[in-house]
């Protein structure tokens, strides 16, 4: 993991010369000391009831901004009538 993270950072930097200066530190994080979407986790209620609507709202906004049709209804989660081919074009 350390090697791959270092390789990824070097690739993003675009300069091989940064490799000796890349410091990768892996730490175990105690329960309750990390978060997602501004919420301390693990919080099962948030993961089941709060996070999915947050992601869905963001998906709707991305769909509108980038003009990408939603393949499913944002409220029901069911697929919409419009189908998209594997190449990404609507059929």
Steps between C-alpha positions, in 0.01 A plus 500: 500500500782738586669446165177551305409816695849636437476415129161670480624816668807516274279452194267779613792732573645420161854524635696185587728713718233522773520124569764525777285758678172306495409387851224239528375428849224247562319533831210315649226746584295437812125459458330839511813690393428517129212626295318530170287787376570697816372224731705296748489132410400233552146632525269230360197732489693756293641232268153358434282811512719808464781417263302353205282813459814718522663302219177496299467879526859539379429261210199707395709818509780339297239373252367851452838675482665249266179417308530127567159331509416311818449126437279468805243712678661699781201446731419133441836362386325322212647511149354762271358423156810641328767235454866566437710278278835364623680774303319764701256625235127498556284257307 
